[in-house]
Amino acid sequence: MVTVNGQAQDAAGKTLAELLASAGYETGRIAVERNGEIVPKAQYASTVLEDGDALEVVRFVGGG
């Protein structure tokens, strides 16, 4: 199981890019932290999620 923003998901073995696409995230407007470290966008497709990983996905919101 992988924890995404506090919610357990069966995503072990998927790439980060696959998880984000299936959840409907627009990768241009988010940042992802995996186990306390920011994952560069260039590594989303090559980052394979492992059992026990904890992800925090933050969306950027414009406005003023």
PDB file of N, H, CA, C and O in Angstrom:
ATOM      1  N   MET A   1       0.830  -1.181   0.000  1.00  0.00           N
ATOM      2  CA  MET A   1       0.000   0.000   0.000  1.00  0.00           C
ATOM      3  C   MET A   1       0.876   1.247   0.000  1.00  0.00           C
ATOM      4  O   MET A   1       1.953   1.275   0.596  1.00  0.00           O
ATOM      5  N   VAL A   2       0.390   2.264  -0.678  1.00  0.00           N
ATOM      6  H   VAL A   2      -0.485   2.241  -1.162  1.00  0.00           H
ATOM      7  CA  VAL A   2       1.051   3.560  -0.750  1.00  0.00           C
ATOM      8  C   VAL A   2       0.087   4.578  -0.145  1.00  0.00           C
ATOM      9  O   VAL A   2      -1.107   4.553  -0.441  1.00  0.00           O
ATOM     10  N   THR A   3       0.589   5.454   0.684  1.00  0.00           N
ATOM     11  H   THR A   3       1.560   5.474   0.925  1.00  0.00           H
ATOM     12  CA  THR A   3      -0.248   6.484   1.279  1.00  0.00           C
ATOM     13  C   THR A   3      -0.124   7.761   0.460  1.00  0.00           C
ATOM     14  O   THR A   3       0.975   8.284   0.275  1.00  0.00           O
ATOM     15  N   VAL A   4      -1.255   8.260  -0.030  1.00  0.00           N
ATOM     16  H   VAL A   4      -2.148   7.835   0.120  1.00  0.00           H
ATOM     17  CA  VAL A   4      -1.287   9.480  -0.835  1.00  0.00           C
ATOM     18  C   VAL A   4      -2.145  10.500  -0.106  1.00  0.00           C
ATOM     19  O   VAL A   4      -3.354  10.319   0.038  1.00  0.00           O
ATOM     20  N   ASN A   5      -1.518  11.566   0.350  1.00  0.00           N
ATOM     21  H   ASN A   5      -0.536  11.713   0.233  1.00  0.00           H
ATOM     22  CA  ASN A   5      -2.219  12.609   1.105  1.00  0.00           C
ATOM     23  C   ASN A   5      -3.052  12.007   2.241  1.00  0.00           C
ATOM     24  O   ASN A   5      -4.192  12.407   2.474  1.00  0.00           O
ATOM     25  N   GLY A   6      -2.460  11.044   2.935  1.00  0.00           N
ATOM     26  H   GLY A   6      -1.534  10.719   2.746  1.00  0.00           H
ATOM     27  CA  GLY A   6      -3.113  10.439   4.093  1.00  0.00           C
ATOM     28  C   GLY A   6      -4.069   9.297   3.791  1.00  0.00           C
ATOM     29  O   GLY A   6      -4.616   8.696   4.715  1.00  0.00           O
ATOM     30  N   GLN A   7      -4.280   8.985   2.526  1.00  0.00           N
ATOM     31  H   GLN A   7      -3.835   9.474   1.775  1.00  0.00           H
ATOM     32  CA  GLN A   7      -5.198   7.916   2.132  1.00  0.00           C
ATOM     33  C   GLN A   7      -4.417   6.725   1.569  1.00  0.00           C
ATOM     34  O   GLN A   7      -3.582   6.897   0.681  1.00  0.00           O
ATOM     35  N   ALA A   8      -4.679   5.538   2.072  1.00  0.00           N
ATOM     36  H   ALA A   8      -5.357   5.398   2.794  1.00  0.00           H
ATOM     37  CA  ALA A   8      -4.009   4.330   1.581  1.00  0.00           C
ATOM     38  C   ALA A   8      -4.555   3.943   0.212  1.00  0.00           C
ATOM     39  O   ALA A   8      -5.766   3.925  -0.007  1.00  0.00           O
ATOM     40  N   GLN A   9      -3.641   3.633  -0.705  1.00  0.00           N
ATOM     41  H   GLN A   9      -2.657   3.647  -0.527  1.00  0.00           H
ATOM     42  CA  GLN A   9      -4.021   3.205  -2.054  1.00  0.00           C
ATOM     43  C   GLN A   9      -3.167   2.015  -2.463  1.00  0.00           C
ATOM     44  O   GLN A   9      -2.014   1.890  -2.052  1.00  0.00           O
ATOM     45  N   ASP A  10      -3.747   1.150  -3.275  1.00  0.00           N
ATOM     46  H   ASP A  10      -4.684   1.252  -3.609  1.00  0.00           H
ATOM     47  CA  ASP A  10      -3.023  -0.008  -3.784  1.00  0.00           C
ATOM     48  C   ASP A  10      -2.284   0.425  -5.045  1.00  0.00           C
ATOM     49  O   ASP A  10      -2.742   0.166  -6.158  1.00  0.00           O
ATOM     50  N   ALA A  11      -1.133   1.088  -4.866  1.00  0.00           N
ATOM     51  H   ALA A  11      -0.761   1.298  -3.962  1.00  0.00           H
ATOM     52  CA  ALA A  11      -0.405   1.648  -6.001  1.00  0.00           C
ATOM     53  C   ALA A  11       1.031   1.146  -6.094  1.00  0.00           C
ATOM     54  O   ALA A  11       1.776   1.579  -6.973  1.00  0.00           O
ATOM     55  N   ALA A  12       1.432   0.241  -5.205  1.00  0.00           N
ATOM     56  H   ALA A  12       0.827  -0.110  -4.491  1.00  0.00           H
ATOM     57  CA  ALA A  12       2.790  -0.296  -5.257  1.00  0.00           C
ATOM     58  C   ALA A  12       3.008  -0.976  -6.602  1.00  0.00           C
ATOM     59  O   ALA A  12       2.165  -1.743  -7.068  1.00  0.00           O
ATOM     60  N   GLY A  13       4.154  -0.684  -7.221  1.00  0.00           N
ATOM     61  H   GLY A  13       4.839  -0.061  -6.843  1.00  0.00           H
ATOM     62  CA  GLY A  13       4.483  -1.249  -8.535  1.00  0.00           C
ATOM     63  C   GLY A  13       4.141  -0.326  -9.687  1.00  0.00           C
ATOM     64  O   GLY A  13       4.642  -0.524 -10.793  1.00  0.00           O
ATOM     65  N   LYS A  14       3.307   0.673  -9.466  1.00  0.00           N
ATOM     66  H   LYS A  14       2.900   0.834  -8.567  1.00  0.00           H
ATOM     67  CA  LYS A  14       2.994   1.653 -10.498  1.00  0.00           C
ATOM     68  C   LYS A  14       4.064   2.740 -10.483  1.00  0.00           C
ATOM     69  O   LYS A  14       4.757   2.934  -9.484  1.00  0.00           O
ATOM     70  N   THR A  15       4.187   3.441 -11.598  1.00  0.00           N
ATOM     71  H   THR A  15       3.625   3.285 -12.409  1.00  0.00           H
ATOM     72  CA  THR A  15       5.061   4.595 -11.592  1.00  0.00           C
ATOM     73  C   THR A  15       4.292   5.777 -11.017  1.00  0.00           C
ATOM     74  O   THR A  15       3.061   5.776 -10.982  1.00  0.00           O
ATOM     75  N   LEU A  16       5.015   6.760 -10.577  1.00  0.00           N
ATOM     76  H   LEU A  16       6.014   6.761 -10.605  1.00  0.00           H
ATOM     77  CA  LEU A  16       4.383   7.969 -10.060  1.00  0.00           C
ATOM     78  C   LEU A  16       3.535   8.622 -11.143  1.00  0.00           C
ATOM     79  O   LEU A  16       2.446   9.122 -10.860  1.00  0.00           O
ATOM     80  N   ALA A  17       4.019   8.623 -12.373  1.00  0.00           N
ATOM     81  H   ALA A  17       4.904   8.217 -12.604  1.00  0.00           H
ATOM     82  CA  ALA A  17       3.261   9.195 -13.482  1.00  0.00           C
ATOM     83  C   ALA A  17       1.928   8.473 -13.683  1.00  0.00           C
ATOM     84  O   ALA A  17       0.907   9.115 -13.930  1.00  0.00           O
ATOM     85  N   GLU A  18       1.932   7.150 -13.580  1.00  0.00           N
ATOM     86  H   GLU A  18       2.762   6.628 -13.379  1.00  0.00           H
ATOM     87  CA  GLU A  18       0.693   6.371 -13.729  1.00  0.00           C
ATOM     88  C   GLU A  18      -0.300   6.711 -12.624  1.00  0.00           C
ATOM     89  O   GLU A  18      -1.490   6.890 -12.885  1.00  0.00           O
ATOM     90  N   LEU A  19       0.189   6.799 -11.396  1.00  0.00           N
ATOM     91  H   LEU A  19       1.155   6.654 -11.184  1.00  0.00           H
ATOM     92  CA  LEU A  19      -0.684   7.123 -10.275  1.00  0.00           C
ATOM     93  C   LEU A  19      -1.308   8.503 -10.458  1.00  0.00           C
ATOM     94  O   LEU A  19      -2.514   8.675 -10.281  1.00  0.00           O
ATOM     95  N   LEU A  20      -0.486   9.480 -10.812  1.00  0.00           N
ATOM     96  H   LEU A  20       0.493   9.340 -10.957  1.00  0.00           H
ATOM     97  CA  LEU A  20      -0.990  10.841 -10.979  1.00  0.00           C
ATOM     98  C   LEU A  20      -2.014  10.931 -12.101  1.00  0.00           C
ATOM     99  O   LEU A  20      -3.030  11.611 -11.960  1.00  0.00           O
ATOM    100  N   ALA A  21      -1.753  10.246 -13.223  1.00  0.00           N
ATOM    101  H   ALA A  21      -0.927   9.694 -13.338  1.00  0.00           H
ATOM    102  CA  ALA A  21      -2.691  10.260 -14.349  1.00  0.00           C
ATOM    103  C   ALA A  21      -4.012   9.607 -13.967  1.00  0.00           C
ATOM    104  O   ALA A  21      -5.076  10.118 -14.316  1.00  0.00           O
ATOM    105  N   SER A  22      -3.958   8.493 -13.261  1.00  0.00           N
ATOM    106  H   SER A  22      -3.093   8.077 -12.978  1.00  0.00           H
ATOM    107  CA  SER A  22      -5.192   7.791 -12.891  1.00  0.00           C
ATOM    108  C   SER A  22      -6.008   8.589 -11.881  1.00  0.00           C
ATOM    109  O   SER A  22      -7.227   8.437 -11.804  1.00  0.00           O
ATOM    110  N   ALA A  23      -5.332   9.445 -11.101  1.00  0.00           N
ATOM    111  H   ALA A  23      -4.342   9.569 -11.164  1.00  0.00           H
ATOM    112  CA  ALA A  23      -6.030  10.274 -10.116  1.00  0.00           C
ATOM    113  C   ALA A  23      -6.487  11.610 -10.707  1.00  0.00           C
ATOM    114  O   ALA A  23      -7.167  12.386 -10.036  1.00  0.00           O
ATOM    115  N   GLY A  24      -6.111  11.879 -11.970  1.00  0.00           N
ATOM    116  H   GLY A  24      -5.559  11.248 -12.515  1.00  0.00           H
ATOM    117  CA  GLY A  24      -6.562  13.094 -12.638  1.00  0.00           C
ATOM    118  C   GLY A  24      -5.756  14.344 -12.329  1.00  0.00           C
ATOM    119  O   GLY A  24      -6.233  15.458 -12.545  1.00  0.00           O
ATOM    120  N   TYR A  25      -4.542  14.175 -11.827  1.00  0.00           N
ATOM    121  H   TYR A  25      -4.154  13.270 -11.651  1.00  0.00           H
ATOM    122  CA  TYR A  25      -3.706  15.340 -11.534  1.00  0.00           C
ATOM    123  C   TYR A  25      -3.103  15.907 -12.813  1.00  0.00           C
ATOM    124  O   TYR A  25      -2.686  15.155 -13.694  1.00  0.00           O
ATOM    125  N   GLU A  26      -3.058  17.230 -12.915  1.00  0.00           N
ATOM    126  H   GLU A  26      -3.397  17.841 -12.199  1.00  0.00           H
ATOM    127  CA  GLU A  26      -2.384  17.929 -14.007  1.00  0.00           C
ATOM    128  C   GLU A  26      -0.950  18.167 -13.539  1.00  0.00           C
ATOM    129  O   GLU A  26      -0.718  18.999 -12.662  1.00  0.00           O
ATOM    130  N   THR A  27       0.002  17.454 -14.108  1.00  0.00           N
ATOM    131  H   THR A  27      -0.186  16.779 -14.821  1.00  0.00           H
ATOM    132  CA  THR A  27       1.362  17.458 -13.564  1.00  0.00           C
ATOM    133  C   THR A  27       2.060  18.811 -13.656  1.00  0.00           C
ATOM    134  O   THR A  27       3.032  19.047 -12.939  1.00  0.00           O
ATOM    135  N   GLY A  28       1.592  19.693 -14.511  1.00  0.00           N
ATOM    136  H   GLY A  28       0.802  19.501 -15.094  1.00  0.00           H
ATOM    137  CA  GLY A  28       2.206  21.009 -14.611  1.00  0.00           C
ATOM    138  C   GLY A  28       1.929  21.903 -13.423  1.00  0.00           C
ATOM    139  O   GLY A  28       2.628  22.899 -13.231  1.00  0.00           O
ATOM    140  N   ARG A  29       0.928  21.578 -12.619  1.00  0.00           N
ATOM    141  H   ARG A  29       0.360  20.770 -12.775  1.00  0.00           H
ATOM    142  CA  ARG A  29       0.525  22.457 -11.524  1.00  0.00           C
ATOM    143  C   ARG A  29       0.586  21.774 -10.159  1.00  0.00           C
ATOM    144  O   ARG A  29      -0.152  22.139  -9.243  1.00  0.00           O
ATOM    145  N   ILE A  30       1.466  20.783 -10.026  1.00  0.00           N
ATOM    146  H   ILE A  30       2.065  20.487 -10.770  1.00  0.00           H
ATOM    147  CA  ILE A  30       1.584  20.085  -8.749  1.00  0.00           C
ATOM    148  C   ILE A  30       3.052  19.907  -8.357  1.00  0.00           C
ATOM    149  O   ILE A  30       3.959  20.065  -9.173  1.00  0.00           O
ATOM    150  N   ALA A  31       3.249  19.579  -7.102  1.00  0.00           N
ATOM    151  H   ALA A  31       2.512  19.451  -6.439  1.00  0.00           H
ATOM    152  CA  ALA A  31       4.551  19.145  -6.596  1.00  0.00           C
ATOM    153  C   ALA A  31       4.291  17.862  -5.817  1.00  0.00           C
ATOM    154  O   ALA A  31       3.253  17.722  -5.170  1.00  0.00           O
ATOM    155  N   VAL A  32       5.233  16.930  -5.880  1.00  0.00           N
ATOM    156  H   VAL A  32       6.076  17.045  -6.406  1.00  0.00           H
ATOM    157  CA  VAL A  32       5.068  15.654  -5.195  1.00  0.00           C
ATOM    158  C   VAL A  32       6.260  15.416  -4.270  1.00  0.00           C
ATOM    159  O   VAL A  32       7.419  15.545  -4.662  1.00  0.00           O
ATOM    160  N   GLU A  33       5.933  15.068  -3.040  1.00  0.00           N
ATOM    161  H   GLU A  33       4.991  14.964  -2.721  1.00  0.00           H
ATOM    162  CA  GLU A  33       6.937  14.687  -2.054  1.00  0.00           C
ATOM    163  C   GLU A  33       6.778  13.195  -1.802  1.00  0.00           C
ATOM    164  O   GLU A  33       5.677  12.715  -1.531  1.00  0.00           O
ATOM    165  N   ARG A  34       7.877  12.473  -1.893  1.00  0.00           N
ATOM    166  H   ARG A  34       8.771  12.863  -2.113  1.00  0.00           H
ATOM    167  CA  ARG A  34       7.869  11.023  -1.632  1.00  0.00           C
ATOM    168  C   ARG A  34       8.796  10.749  -0.457  1.00  0.00           C
ATOM    169  O   ARG A  34      10.000  10.994  -0.528  1.00  0.00           O
ATOM    170  N   ASN A  35       8.229  10.246   0.607  1.00  0.00           N
ATOM    171  H   ASN A  35       7.251  10.047   0.665  1.00  0.00           H
ATOM    172  CA  ASN A  35       9.002   9.905   1.802  1.00  0.00           C
ATOM    173  C   ASN A  35       9.870  11.076   2.270  1.00  0.00           C
ATOM    174  O   ASN A  35      11.018  10.892   2.676  1.00  0.00           O
ATOM    175  N   GLY A  36       9.300  12.284   2.205  1.00  0.00           N
ATOM    176  H   GLY A  36       8.368  12.434   1.875  1.00  0.00           H
ATOM    177  CA  GLY A  36       9.989  13.457   2.715  1.00  0.00           C
ATOM    178  C   GLY A  36      10.881  14.186   1.734  1.00  0.00           C
ATOM    179  O   GLY A  36      11.498  15.186   2.099  1.00  0.00           O
ATOM    180  N   GLU A  37      10.972  13.712   0.482  1.00  0.00           N
ATOM    181  H   GLU A  37      10.470  12.900   0.185  1.00  0.00           H
ATOM    182  CA  GLU A  37      11.827  14.359  -0.506  1.00  0.00           C
ATOM    183  C   GLU A  37      11.029  14.700  -1.758  1.00  0.00           C
ATOM    184  O   GLU A  37      10.217  13.900  -2.223  1.00  0.00           O
ATOM    185  N   ILE A  38      11.264  15.894  -2.300  1.00  0.00           N
ATOM    186  H   ILE A  38      11.924  16.543  -1.922  1.00  0.00           H
ATOM    187  CA  ILE A  38      10.585  16.323  -3.518  1.00  0.00           C
ATOM    188  C   ILE A  38      11.061  15.470  -4.694  1.00  0.00           C
ATOM    189  O   ILE A  38      12.259  15.234  -4.851  1.00  0.00           O
ATOM    190  N   VAL A  39      10.119  15.011  -5.515  1.00  0.00           N
ATOM    191  H   VAL A  39       9.146  15.203  -5.388  1.00  0.00           H
ATOM    192  CA  VAL A  39      10.443  14.239  -6.711  1.00  0.00           C
ATOM    193  C   VAL A  39      10.443  15.205  -7.898  1.00  0.00           C
ATOM    194  O   VAL A  39       9.424  15.843  -8.159  1.00  0.00           O
ATOM    195  N   PRO A  40      11.561  15.330  -8.623  1.00  0.00           N
ATOM    196  CA  PRO A  40      11.582  16.189  -9.808  1.00  0.00           C
ATOM    197  C   PRO A  40      10.604  15.679 -10.860  1.00  0.00           C
ATOM    198  O   PRO A  40      10.458  14.471 -11.044  1.00  0.00           O
ATOM    199  N   LYS A  41       9.936  16.600 -11.549  1.00  0.00           N
ATOM    200  H   LYS A  41      10.055  17.581 -11.400  1.00  0.00           H
ATOM    201  CA  LYS A  41       8.951  16.209 -12.567  1.00  0.00           C
ATOM    202  C   LYS A  41       9.555  15.286 -13.619  1.00  0.00           C
ATOM    203  O   LYS A  41       8.869  14.400 -14.129  1.00  0.00           O
ATOM    204  N   ALA A  42      10.821  15.481 -13.948  1.00  0.00           N
ATOM    205  H   ALA A  42      11.378  16.201 -13.534  1.00  0.00           H
ATOM    206  CA  ALA A  42      11.486  14.652 -14.956  1.00  0.00           C
ATOM    207  C   ALA A  42      11.600  13.190 -14.520  1.00  0.00           C
ATOM    208  O   ALA A  42      11.872  12.319 -15.347  1.00  0.00           O
ATOM    209  N   GLN A  43      11.394  12.914 -13.229  1.00  0.00           N
ATOM    210  H   GLN A  43      11.173  13.621 -12.558  1.00  0.00           H
ATOM    211  CA  GLN A  43      11.515  11.549 -12.719  1.00  0.00           C
ATOM    212  C   GLN A  43      10.176  10.873 -12.456  1.00  0.00           C
ATOM    213  O   GLN A  43      10.154   9.729 -12.001  1.00  0.00           O
ATOM    214  N   TYR A  44       9.061  11.543 -12.728  1.00  0.00           N
ATOM    215  H   TYR A  44       9.080  12.472 -13.097  1.00  0.00           H
ATOM    216  CA  TYR A  44       7.747  10.950 -12.459  1.00  0.00           C
ATOM    217  C   TYR A  44       7.571   9.616 -13.196  1.00  0.00           C
ATOM    218  O   TYR A  44       7.074   8.652 -12.613  1.00  0.00           O
ATOM    219  N   ALA A  45       7.971   9.552 -14.462  1.00  0.00           N
ATOM    220  H   ALA A  45       8.375  10.335 -14.936  1.00  0.00           H
ATOM    221  CA  ALA A  45       7.762   8.337 -15.261  1.00  0.00           C
ATOM    222  C   ALA A  45       8.690   7.195 -14.849  1.00  0.00           C
ATOM    223  O   ALA A  45       8.384   6.028 -15.092  1.00  0.00           O
ATOM    224  N   SER A  46       9.813   7.526 -14.232  1.00  0.00           N
ATOM    225  H   SER A  46      10.061   8.474 -14.034  1.00  0.00           H
ATOM    226  CA  SER A  46      10.767   6.471 -13.867  1.00  0.00           C
ATOM    227  C   SER A  46      10.735   6.122 -12.378  1.00  0.00           C
ATOM    228  O   SER A  46      11.455   5.225 -11.939  1.00  0.00           O
ATOM    229  N   THR A  47       9.915   6.818 -11.604  1.00  0.00           N
ATOM    230  H   THR A  47       9.330   7.546 -11.960  1.00  0.00           H
ATOM    231  CA  THR A  47       9.818   6.550 -10.169  1.00  0.00           C
ATOM    232  C   THR A  47       8.761   5.483  -9.917  1.00  0.00           C
ATOM    233  O   THR A  47       7.564   5.734 -10.063  1.00  0.00           O
ATOM    234  N   VAL A  48       9.210   4.300  -9.540  1.00  0.00           N
ATOM    235  H   VAL A  48      10.182   4.096  -9.422  1.00  0.00           H
ATOM    236  CA  VAL A  48       8.306   3.188  -9.256  1.00  0.00           C
ATOM    237  C   VAL A  48       7.974   3.212  -7.770  1.00  0.00           C
ATOM    238  O   VAL A  48       8.868   3.222  -6.923  1.00  0.00           O
ATOM    239  N   LEU A  49       6.696   3.220  -7.465  1.00  0.00           N
ATOM    240  H   LEU A  49       5.970   3.211  -8.153  1.00  0.00           H
ATOM    241  CA  LEU A  49       6.238   3.290  -6.087  1.00  0.00           C
ATOM    242  C   LEU A  49       6.395   1.939  -5.397  1.00  0.00           C
ATOM    243  O   LEU A  49       6.158   0.887  -5.990  1.00  0.00           O
ATOM    244  N   GLU A  50       6.797   1.995  -4.136  1.00  0.00           N
ATOM    245  H   GLU A  50       6.989   2.850  -3.654  1.00  0.00           H
ATOM    246  CA  GLU A  50       7.021   0.785  -3.356  1.00  0.00           C
ATOM    247  C   GLU A  50       6.062   0.722  -2.184  1.00  0.00           C
ATOM    248  O   GLU A  50       5.574   1.746  -1.705  1.00  0.00           O
ATOM    249  N   ASP A  51       5.800  -0.482  -1.733  1.00  0.00           N
ATOM    250  H   ASP A  51       6.197  -1.314  -2.123  1.00  0.00           H
ATOM    251  CA  ASP A  51       4.940  -0.682  -0.573  1.00  0.00           C
ATOM    252  C   ASP A  51       5.496   0.113   0.603  1.00  0.00           C
ATOM    253  O   ASP A  51       6.681   0.016   0.923  1.00  0.00           O
ATOM    254  N   GLY A  52       4.645   0.888   1.237  1.00  0.00           N
ATOM    255  H   GLY A  52       3.683   0.967   0.978  1.00  0.00           H
ATOM    256  CA  GLY A  52       5.067   1.687   2.380  1.00  0.00           C
ATOM    257  C   GLY A  52       5.424   3.125   2.050  1.00  0.00           C
ATOM    258  O   GLY A  52       5.637   3.926   2.961  1.00  0.00           O
ATOM    259  N   ASP A  53       5.497   3.475   0.760  1.00  0.00           N
ATOM    260  H   ASP A  53       5.324   2.825   0.020  1.00  0.00           H
ATOM    261  CA  ASP A  53       5.793   4.853   0.390  1.00  0.00           C
ATOM    262  C   ASP A  53       4.697   5.789   0.888  1.00  0.00           C
ATOM    263  O   ASP A  53       3.523   5.422   0.946  1.00  0.00           O
ATOM    264  N   ALA A  54       5.104   7.005   1.245  1.00  0.00           N
ATOM    265  H   ALA A  54       6.057   7.303   1.198  1.00  0.00           H
ATOM    266  CA  ALA A  54       4.160   8.048   1.645  1.00  0.00           C
ATOM    267  C   ALA A  54       4.335   9.227   0.690  1.00  0.00           C
ATOM    268  O   ALA A  54       5.422   9.793   0.579  1.00  0.00           O
ATOM    269  N   LEU A  55       3.260   9.584   0.009  1.00  0.00           N
ATOM    270  H   LEU A  55       2.377   9.123   0.100  1.00  0.00           H
ATOM    271  CA  LEU A  55       3.296  10.694  -0.945  1.00  0.00           C
ATOM    272  C   LEU A  55       2.436  11.843  -0.448  1.00  0.00           C
ATOM    273  O   LEU A  55       1.381  11.634   0.151  1.00  0.00           O
ATOM    274  N   GLU A  56       2.896  13.046  -0.703  1.00  0.00           N
ATOM    275  H   GLU A  56       3.752  13.215  -1.190  1.00  0.00           H
ATOM    276  CA  GLU A  56       2.104  14.248  -0.501  1.00  0.00           C
ATOM    277  C   GLU A  56       2.063  14.942  -1.852  1.00  0.00           C
ATOM    278  O   GLU A  56       3.102  15.271  -2.424  1.00  0.00           O
ATOM    279  N   VAL A  57       0.865  15.161  -2.353  1.00  0.00           N
ATOM    280  H   VAL A  57       0.021  14.894  -1.888  1.00  0.00           H
ATOM    281  CA  VAL A  57       0.697  15.833  -3.632  1.00  0.00           C
ATOM    282  C   VAL A  57       0.049  17.189  -3.342  1.00  0.00           C
ATOM    283  O   VAL A  57      -1.023  17.273  -2.743  1.00  0.00           O
ATOM    284  N   VAL A  58       0.737  18.251  -3.787  1.00  0.00           N
ATOM    285  H   VAL A  58       1.608  18.183  -4.273  1.00  0.00           H
ATOM    286  CA  VAL A  58       0.265  19.610  -3.536  1.00  0.00           C
ATOM    287  C   VAL A  58      -0.031  20.274  -4.872  1.00  0.00           C
ATOM    288  O   VAL A  58       0.796  20.262  -5.783  1.00  0.00           O
ATOM    289  N   ARG A  59      -1.236  20.859  -4.978  1.00  0.00           N
ATOM    290  H   ARG A  59      -1.909  20.868  -4.238  1.00  0.00           H
ATOM    291  CA  ARG A  59      -1.628  21.588  -6.191  1.00  0.00           C
ATOM    292  C   ARG A  59      -1.348  23.071  -5.991  1.00  0.00           C
ATOM    293  O   ARG A  59      -1.598  23.632  -4.924  1.00  0.00           O
ATOM    294  N   PHE A  60      -0.821  23.692  -7.048  1.00  0.00           N
ATOM    295  H   PHE A  60      -0.618  23.236  -7.915  1.00  0.00           H
ATOM    296  CA  PHE A  60      -0.605  25.131  -7.024  1.00  0.00           C
ATOM    297  C   PHE A  60      -1.867  25.810  -7.502  1.00  0.00           C
ATOM    298  O   PHE A  60      -2.457  25.413  -8.506  1.00  0.00           O
ATOM    299  N   VAL A  61      -2.278  26.836  -6.779  1.00  0.00           N
ATOM    300  H   VAL A  61      -1.798  27.158  -5.963  1.00  0.00           H
ATOM    301  CA  VAL A  61      -3.487  27.562  -7.113  1.00  0.00           C
ATOM    302  C   VAL A  61      -3.110  29.025  -7.332  1.00  0.00           C
ATOM    303  O   VAL A  61      -2.469  29.650  -6.488  1.00  0.00           O
ATOM    304  N   GLY A  62      -3.521  29.554  -8.481  1.00  0.00           N
ATOM    305  H   GLY A  62      -4.043  29.046  -9.167  1.00  0.00           H
ATOM    306  CA  GLY A  62      -3.245  30.958  -8.777  1.00  0.00           C
ATOM    307  C   GLY A  62      -4.355  31.842  -8.224  1.00  0.00           C
ATOM    308  O   GLY A  62      -5.431  31.370  -7.855  1.00  0.00           O
ATOM    309  N   GLY A  63      -4.072  33.087  -8.180  1.00  0.00           N
ATOM    310  H   GLY A  63      -3.198  33.470  -8.480  1.00  0.00           H
ATOM    311  CA  GLY A  63      -5.086  34.026  -7.715  1.00  0.00           C
ATOM    312  C   GLY A  63      -4.444  35.158  -6.951  1.00  0.00           C
ATOM    313  O   GLY A  63      -3.222  35.253  -6.835  1.00  0.00           O
ATOM    314  N   GLY A  64      -5.280  35.990  -6.447  1.00  0.00           N
ATOM    315  H   GLY A  64      -6.272  35.912  -6.541  1.00  0.00           H
ATOM    316  CA  GLY A  64      -4.694  37.090  -5.705  1.00  0.00           C
ATOM    317  C   GLY A  64      -5.723  37.939  -5.033  1.00  0.00           C
ATOM    318  O   GLY A  64      -5.378  38.913  -4.364  1.00  0.00           O
TER     319      GLY A  64
END
